[in-house]
Amino acid sequence: MPQLMVVSMLLFFGLSVPVAVSIGLSSMLGVGFDGQMTWLVIAQQIYASLDKYPLVAVPFFILAGNLMEAGGISERMVDFAKSLVGGMQGGLACACVLTCMIFAAVAGSSVATTFAVGAILIPAMVKVGYPKPFAASLQASAAELGVIIPPSIPMILFAVSTDTSVGELFIAGIGPGILIGLSLMFYVWLYARRHGYGKNDGVGRLALWPALKRAWLALLMPGIILGGIYGGVFTPTEASAVAVVYALIVGIFIYRRLTLKTLSLVLHRSVISTAVIMFVIANAGVFGFLLNRAGVPAALGNWLSLIFSDKYTFLMGINVALFFIGMFIETSASIVVLAPLLLPVAMQFGIDPAHFGVIMVVNLALGMVTPPFGVNLFAACAVANLSMERLVRPLLPFVVTVLISLLIITYVPDLSLFFRDLVYR
């Protein structure tokens, strides 16, 4: 049965059947050929997959990110980031990365980050002379920080799939997120100096104090969310609702950018995004239940234990596998299917669950910016009005930069666990 399910799922992928539908159809084949289960199992497992309290945070964080974009919060974050780093050569490109880091501390979604920040900064970078493919590639790469710096929807999915603490995963993502952000800023600074771009990046930017006065309410939002979580005021799930309420109040009553028409569009887009993720989770829950019932996790663990002699070779093998998986399979589906299978094996090698969760999320986040199915690439191409083919070449240095950061994250666990141990141990 497991072989039939996996082969049929890959066949459906090859036929361009949507990911969630492919997983669901292969699960139905598994139930049909088992002969010992009723079709009621599918409905039961779909309900069980979605009946998890932390998943409530997913629609709220998606809605919060869309409200920030429509309500003018992201625009003020951009102005503040430009006031900090925009004065140096290459500063506007660095401001793109810095804004994504700030925006990521609330939104939890890389696609939302791409649209919210890219709509402002891609045209701004092109206006001062940066090549449009470079600007779009930078935005797509920096936006993956949206799923690494907490809060993060993929981390919530990993936690739900493996019964890991959401709070521990969130705080474990801070160090890796900062490392990747600084690495990307260093690369774009070198790129700008080498090619002579960004000499006029400081033109028209606000001074630090005026930018801070204009953006302080927007910048207070990440502080409230993360401070509330780690201060014990509210849980990560409750924080998602707080983020929505805060974005509504600021967008409607203070910045006055949210109207009934705008809210209708925001809610429509958020519902569609939420439905897509929940549909994947529901079908993957059935798929995972059937694999567990067939004893696949234990067999996989024994097989990997024979192949890899220690945790260092295991981690390298997992990184290579996840990198290629992320190129072809959507991140949410990869996490909810693979995390329950791989985490027990990782723990056998003495790898901390929070550290492994960060490695998995960072690795699969790379799939969001690599062809052929990188969702960030599609979003950046839409914003910049470019074909994906034009982004491949300028994208390679960004992928290499993140891969180098991933190796550091993988083999220096304290980068992920230092803050976690500080708060939770």
VOGU-3710 file (C-alpha; in Angstrom, 3 decimals, decimal comma):
1> mpqlmvvsml> 0,000/0,000/0,000  2,649/2,655/0,855  4,438/2,000/-2,440  1,182/2,453/-4,377  0,430/5,713/-2,562  3,866/7,239/-3,121  4,089/6,175/-6,780  0,571/7,391/-7,561  1,229/10,713/-5,819  4,387/11,263/-7,888
11> lffglsvpva> 2,476/10,285/-11,019  -0,225/12,847/-10,252  2,478/15,472/-9,670  3,941/14,634/-13,068  0,509/15,101/-14,653  0,327/18,608/-13,096  -2,542/17,692/-10,767  -2,637/20,214/-7,877  -0,586/19,132/-4,858  -3,480/18,820/-2,410
21> vsiglssmlg> -5,593/16,868/-4,910  -2,646/14,568/-5,724  -2,147/13,741/-2,039  -5,886/13,206/-1,541  -6,280/10,910/-4,560  -3,262/8,791/-3,594  -4,711/8,472/-0,064  -8,021/7,298/-1,517  -6,170/4,676/-3,555  -4,427/3,533/-0,376
31> vgfdgqmtwl> -7,720/3,118/1,484  -9,341/1,391/-1,491  -6,561/-1,180/-1,907  -6,133/-1,820/1,829  -9,375/-3,752/2,086  -9,551/-3,453/5,889  -10,691/0,163/6,214  -13,941/1,925/5,374  -14,105/5,178/3,442  -15,208/6,810/6,692
41> viaqqiyasl> -11,536/6,808/7,727  -10,841/9,578/5,213  -13,465/11,883/6,721  -12,312/11,071/10,252  -8,665/11,838/9,480  -9,486/15,038/7,591  -11,370/16,252/10,664  -8,571/15,135/13,002  -5,963/16,913/10,863  -7,779/20,246/11,071
51> dkyplvavpf> -9,046/19,922/14,653  -5,874/21,429/16,151  -5,894/24,685/18,055  -2,549/26,079/16,747  -3,937/25,991/13,185  -6,254/28,863/14,132  -3,179/31,092/13,836  -2,780/30,371/10,105  -5,773/32,389/8,772  -5,144/35,184/11,261
61> filagnlmea> -1,485/35,661/10,282  -2,428/35,556/6,586  -5,104/38,183/7,200  -2,723/40,315/9,288  -0,137/40,344/6,483  -2,724/41,387/3,893  -4,089/44,094/6,199  -0,567/45,458/6,715  -0,097/45,744/2,972  -3,461/47,399/2,309
71> ggisermvdf> -3,430/49,575/5,429  -0,162/51,406/4,745  1,833/49,676/7,483  4,291/48,056/5,066  4,871/51,397/3,320  5,970/53,023/6,569  8,213/50,061/7,383  9,930/50,591/4,023  10,502/54,300/4,768  12,008/53,447/8,141
81> akslvggmqg> 14,320/50,791/6,686  15,460/53,260/4,009  16,249/55,829/6,699  18,522/53,304/8,449  20,535/51,857/5,564  19,435/53,775/2,473  22,182/56,371/2,672  25,054/54,090/1,666  25,767/52,701/-1,791  23,490/49,736/-2,248
91> glacacvltc> 21,377/50,972/0,646  18,050/50,686/-1,162  18,700/46,995/-1,881  19,714/46,497/1,761  16,528/48,310/2,805  14,554/45,697/0,846  16,073/42,917/2,970  15,673/44,853/6,219  12,024/45,639/5,473  11,341/41,965/4,792
101> mifaavagss> 12,886/41,117/8,167  10,623/43,614/9,956  7,527/42,647/7,973  8,263/38,965/8,602  8,009/39,577/12,352  4,248/39,895/11,923  3,070/38,417/8,621  4,402/34,823/8,751  4,034/34,426/4,981  6,668/34,831/2,279
111> vattfavgai> 4,145/35,482/-0,495  2,488/38,271/1,492  5,943/39,732/2,127  6,778/39,596/-1,598  3,669/41,503/-2,614  3,647/43,987/0,275  7,316/45,001/0,102  7,988/44,266/-3,560  5,187/46,485/-4,796  7,013/49,430/-3,218
121> lipamvkvgy> 10,702/48,591/-3,491  11,031/46,825/-6,861  9,871/49,967/-8,767  11,991/52,145/-6,444  15,149/50,096/-7,140  14,518/50,106/-10,896  13,994/53,879/-10,805  17,491/54,505/-9,400  19,178/52,182/-11,903  19,126/48,620/-10,535
131> pkpfaaslqa> 18,372/45,991/-13,213  14,758/44,871/-12,887  15,654/41,117/-12,859  18,107/41,750/-10,002  15,508/43,721/-8,022  12,866/41,022/-8,495  15,318/38,234/-7,585  16,367/40,088/-4,451  12,758/40,588/-3,396  11,874/36,941/-3,963
141> saaelgviip> 14,916/35,791/-1,950  14,495/38,255/0,918  10,793/37,438/1,224  11,600/33,888/2,331  12,532/35,493/5,657  8,768/35,711/6,112  8,673/32,005/6,974  11,920/31,912/8,973  11,711/34,913/11,302  8,793/34,306/13,702
151> psipmilfav> 5,876/34,160/13,498  5,954/31,618/10,687  3,103/29,635/9,165  5,370/26,704/8,083  6,731/26,512/11,642  3,169/26,288/12,948  2,525/23,442/10,514  5,715/21,660/11,619  4,720/22,041/15,275  1,204/20,730/14,667
161> stdtsvgelf> 2,466/17,789/12,588  5,078/16,694/15,143  3,611/17,843/18,502  6,506/20,287/18,941  6,168/23,561/20,856  5,218/26,447/18,545  6,881/28,933/20,891  10,178/27,022/20,894  10,182/26,824/17,101  9,421/30,520/16,797
171> iagigpgili> 12,260/31,648/19,015  14,637/29,135/17,394  14,052/30,910/14,073  15,286/34,308/15,247  19,037/33,654/14,990  18,872/31,896/11,595  16,590/34,624/10,233  19,012/37,354/11,268  21,962/35,411/9,794  20,238/35,003/6,411
181> glslmfyvwl> 19,143/38,643/6,400  22,658/39,922/7,141  24,146/37,554/4,543  21,792/38,837/1,845  22,542/42,462/2,780  26,283/41,809/2,603  25,937/40,267/-0,858  23,818/43,102/-2,301  26,209/45,684/-0,820  29,132/43,959/-2,583
191> yarrhgygkn> 27,107/43,657/-5,774  26,220/47,358/-5,784  29,816/48,443/-5,171  31,200/46,090/-7,825  28,749/47,123/-10,550  28,385/50,774/-9,602  24,693/50,626/-8,680  23,005/52,447/-5,831  25,120/55,608/-5,726  21,935/57,697/-5,523
201> dgvgrlalwp> 20,032/55,457/-3,128  19,891/58,171/-0,479  17,999/60,657/-2,666  14,553/61,423/-1,234  14,841/59,268/1,859  13,635/60,557/5,196  15,995/61,243/8,060  15,870/58,694/10,882  13,787/60,720/13,340  11,024/61,799/10,896
211> alkrawlall> 10,876/58,243/9,524  10,618/56,857/13,057  7,828/59,293/13,980  5,938/58,324/10,837  6,421/54,578/11,316  6,443/54,047/15,077  2,959/52,518/15,175  3,915/50,115/12,386  7,165/49,208/14,148  5,347/48,712/17,440
221> mpgiilggiy> 3,378/45,846/15,905  6,235/43,262/15,835  7,203/44,300/19,358  3,681/43,701/20,659  3,351/40,342/18,918  6,749/38,847/19,796  6,955/40,566/23,181  3,511/39,257/24,088  4,396/35,702/23,070  7,701/35,491/24,936
231> ggvftpteas> 6,494/37,610/27,828  3,757/35,083/28,497  0,934/37,563/27,830  -0,613/35,460/25,080  0,051/32,297/23,093  1,252/32,334/19,456  -2,302/31,531/18,368  -3,749/34,411/20,392  -0,964/36,638/19,035  -2,272/36,098/15,502
241> avavvyaliv> -5,669/37,507/16,500  -3,979/40,445/18,253  -2,049/41,166/15,039  -5,291/41,330/13,041  -6,998/43,643/15,546  -3,952/45,924/15,679  -3,663/46,098/11,883  -7,388/46,894/11,606  -7,272/49,686/14,185  -4,168/51,297/12,698
251> gifiyrrltl> -5,297/50,867/9,084  -8,850/52,180/9,619  -8,636/54,814/12,350  -5,046/56,104/12,266  -3,632/55,702/8,747  -7,170/55,713/7,240  -6,184/53,534/4,309  -8,648/50,704/4,898  -12,121/51,193/3,427  -15,042/48,778/3,118
261> ktlslvlhrs> -14,058/48,037/-0,495  -10,409/47,441/0,471  -11,438/45,233/3,395  -13,631/43,160/1,088  -10,690/42,518/-1,262  -8,351/41,735/1,658  -10,796/39,255/3,194  -11,392/37,590/-0,177  -7,653/37,127/-0,791  -7,066/35,886/2,772
271> vistavimfv> -9,868/33,326/2,573  -8,482/31,880/-0,672  -4,938/31,636/0,747  -6,225/30,000/3,934  -8,382/27,510/2,043  -5,428/26,394/-0,086  -3,248/25,704/2,977  -6,025/23,977/4,929  -6,901/21,775/1,948  -3,275/20,635/1,779
281> ianagvfgfl> -3,172/19,954/5,536  -6,425/17,966/5,455  -5,317/15,661/2,635  -1,787/15,310/4,006  -3,261/14,255/7,351  -4,959/11,278/5,715  -1,781/10,447/3,790  0,339/10,574/6,946  -2,141/8,449/8,919  -2,005/5,700/6,289
291> lnragvpaal> 1,799/5,749/6,146  2,007/5,547/9,944  -0,478/2,682/9,972  1,706/0,835/7,474  4,806/1,298/9,662  6,635/3,541/7,203  8,227/5,878/9,833  9,897/2,971/11,644  11,065/1,386/8,389  12,377/4,732/7,138
301> gnwlslifsd> 14,215/5,253/10,416  15,901/1,862/10,193  16,852/2,444/6,556  18,330/5,898/7,209  20,208/4,565/10,234  21,914/2,038/7,978  22,815/4,647/5,341  24,103/7,400/7,638  26,655/6,652/10,325  26,301/9,872/12,346
311> kytflmginv> 24,149/12,964/12,609  26,473/15,095/10,472  26,148/12,896/7,397  22,432/12,477/8,140  21,937/16,243/8,179  23,852/16,674/4,931  21,755/13,975/3,270  18,529/15,511/4,565  19,585/18,973/3,355  20,266/17,695/-0,158
321> alffigmfie> 16,981/15,764/-0,256  14,872/18,625/1,094  16,469/21,112/-1,292  15,344/19,094/-4,310  11,966/18,227/-2,774  11,327/21,936/-2,128  11,931/22,701/-5,798  8,985/20,546/-6,874  6,568/20,226/-3,939  4,787/23,047/-2,131
331> tsasivvlap> 6,270/23,898/1,293  3,147/23,263/3,392  2,579/19,860/1,807  6,240/18,896/2,236  6,187/19,766/5,921  2,954/18,035/6,908  3,912/14,868/4,988  7,644/14,636/5,730  8,048/16,173/9,204  6,310/13,309/11,102
341> lllpvamqfg> 8,465/10,812/9,189  11,843/12,542/9,523  11,741/14,026/13,030  11,786/10,649/14,882  14,843/9,655/12,836  16,538/12,978/13,562  15,897/12,507/17,279  17,553/9,071/17,076  20,695/10,896/15,950  20,411/13,283/18,913
351> idpahfgvim> 19,139/16,304/16,968  16,932/18,720/18,886  13,356/18,928/17,458  13,402/22,751/17,353  16,754/22,766/15,559  15,550/20,189/13,041  12,343/22,164/12,504  14,346/25,281/11,647  16,592/23,317/9,265  13,561/21,873/7,518
361> vvnlalgmvt> 11,750/25,214/7,201  14,836/27,076/5,934  15,551/24,318/3,416  12,025/24,143/2,071  11,823/27,949/2,042  14,533/27,821/-0,615  12,009/25,971/-2,751  9,910/29,126/-2,733  12,622/30,931/-4,721  13,859/28,158/-7,022
371> ppfgvnlfaa> 12,322/27,133/-10,349  10,133/25,535/-11,489  7,485/25,998/-8,767  8,839/28,785/-6,543  5,808/30,741/-5,327  7,952/33,756/-4,410  9,292/33,807/-7,952  5,779/33,866/-9,375  4,835/36,696/-7,015  7,984/38,721/-7,793
381> cavanlsmer> 7,487/38,189/-11,543  3,911/39,421/-11,214  5,005/42,550/-9,338  7,913/43,293/-11,715  6,031/42,190/-14,867  8,853/39,847/-15,911  9,033/36,283/-17,171  10,600/33,735/-14,808  13,352/32,932/-17,312  14,840/36,406/-16,817
391> lvrpllpfvv> 15,204/35,829/-13,065  17,124/32,549/-13,159  20,619/33,952/-13,684  20,503/36,840/-11,154  18,802/34,488/-8,690  21,713/32,018/-8,450  23,971/34,160/-6,176  21,068/34,661/-3,754  20,403/30,912/-3,626  24,105/30,245/-2,982
401> tvlislliit> 24,125/32,881/-0,212  21,172/31,240/1,532  22,700/27,768/1,075  25,899/28,894/2,819  23,770/30,293/5,653  21,858/27,000/5,778  25,092/25,048/6,288  25,997/27,317/9,202  22,508/26,888/10,682  22,752/23,111/10,257
411> yvpdlslffr> 26,147/22,588/11,868  26,041/25,368/14,490  22,912/24,405/16,460  23,519/27,094/19,091  22,534/29,663/16,484  18,998/28,270/16,725  18,968/26,986/20,303  20,711/29,765/22,254  17,639/32,006/22,520  15,351/28,988/22,901
421> dlvyr> 17,365/27,707/25,863  17,491/31,200/27,324  13,697/31,422/27,422  12,513/27,818/27,819  15,255/26,109/29,818
//
